[in-house]
């Protein structure tokens, strides 16, 4: 029942299979590196767009704040900076 099983492969066949597996692994690693490079490029593009968007958002926020402050000043001090002719 518990007889040992012996498998005989030629050493050349074993090395060939190992070499094929290593070649496949090398190809997969190379493909992964290429994909990572593409992702890094996309992330850089997204960062540039976000920087632009942050600048626009800050500019709009400052504009809104200045407008609100101007309205409040005009509301409480209607003659502020009115220079008679």
C-alpha positions as a Python dict, from the first residue, in 0.01 Angstrom:
ca = {
    (1, 'X'): (0, 0, 0),
    (2, 'X'): (265, 253, 92),
    (3, 'X'): (505, 167, -178),
    (4, 'X'): (742, 449, -271),
    (5, 'X'): (681, 610, -602),
    (6, 'X'): (979, 690, -812),
    (7, 'X'): (967, 931, -1097),
    (8, 'X'): (1249, 946, -1337),
    (9, 'X'): (1304, 1256, -1540),
    (10, 'X'): (1614, 1341, -1723),
    (11, 'X'): (1808, 1624, -1567),
    (12, 'X'): (1803, 1800, -1902),
    (13, 'X'): (1421, 1802, -1904),
    (14, 'X'): (1407, 1938, -1551),
    (15, 'X'): (1652, 2216, -1629),
    (16, 'X'): (1464, 2300, -1949),
    (17, 'X'): (1137, 2336, -1756),
    (18, 'X'): (1306, 2551, -1492),
    (19, 'X'): (1461, 2767, -1762),
    (20, 'X'): (1123, 2809, -1934),
    (21, 'X'): (962, 2910, -1606),
    (22, 'X'): (1240, 3162, -1539),
    (23, 'X'): (1199, 3309, -1887),
    (24, 'X'): (825, 3345, -1829),
    (25, 'X'): (889, 3507, -1491),
    (26, 'X'): (1141, 3748, -1645),
    (27, 'X'): (888, 3849, -1911),
    (28, 'X'): (621, 3906, -1646),
    (29, 'X'): (859, 4122, -1440),
    (30, 'X'): (952, 4325, -1748),
    (31, 'X'): (585, 4377, -1835),
    (32, 'X'): (517, 4484, -1476),
    (33, 'X'): (799, 4740, -1490),
    (34, 'X'): (657, 4886, -1811),
    (35, 'X'): (310, 4909, -1657),
    (36, 'X'): (451, 5075, -1342),
    (37, 'X'): (628, 5333, -1560),
    (38, 'X'): (300, 5407, -1738),
    (39, 'X'): (120, 5446, -1404),
    (40, 'X'): (389, 5684, -1276),
    (41, 'X'): (348, 5896, -1589),
    (42, 'X'): (-28, 5909, -1540),
    (43, 'X'): (12, 6004, -1173),
    (44, 'X'): (245, 6290, -1268),
    (45, 'X'): (-17, 6417, -1513),
    (46, 'X'): (-287, 6395, -1248),
    (47, 'X'): (-66, 6582, -999),
    (48, 'X'): (-18, 6866, -1247),
    (49, 'X'): (-392, 6890, -1306),
    (50, 'X'): (-461, 6888, -931),
    (51, 'X'): (-207, 7165, -878),
    (52, 'X'): (-384, 7374, -1142),
    (53, 'X'): (-722, 7299, -986),
    (54, 'X'): (-598, 7394, -639),
    (55, 'X'): (-472, 7727, -776),
    (56, 'X'): (-809, 7795, -938),
    (57, 'X'): (-996, 7698, -621),
    (58, 'X'): (-778, 7930, -411),
    (59, 'X'): (-830, 8215, -654),
    (60, 'X'): (-1208, 8169, -651),
    (61, 'X'): (-1214, 8143, -272),
    (62, 'X'): (-1013, 8463, -235),
    (63, 'X'): (-1244, 8639, -482),
    (64, 'X'): (-1553, 8529, -289),
    (65, 'X'): (-1401, 8641, 42),
    (66, 'X'): (-1302, 8982, -97),
    (67, 'X'): (-1649, 9028, -247),
    (68, 'X'): (-1821, 8937, 81),
    (69, 'X'): (-1595, 9170, 280),
    (70, 'X'): (-1662, 9451, 34),
    (71, 'X'): (-2036, 9393, 70),
    (72, 'X'): (-2018, 9394, 448),
    (73, 'X'): (-1810, 9714, 451),
    (74, 'X'): (-2050, 9881, 209),
    (75, 'X'): (-2347, 9766, 421),
    (76, 'X'): (-2217, 9908, 749),
    (77, 'X'): (-2023, 10204, 607),
    (78, 'X'): (-2215, 10323, 299),
    (79, 'X'): (-2000, 10632, 254),
    (80, 'X'): (-1670, 10449, 291),
    (81, 'X'): (-1431, 10561, 17),
    (82, 'X'): (-1697, 10774, -153),
    (83, 'X'): (-1505, 11077, -262),
    (84, 'X'): (-1732, 11375, -345),
    (85, 'X'): (-1658, 11554, -671),
}
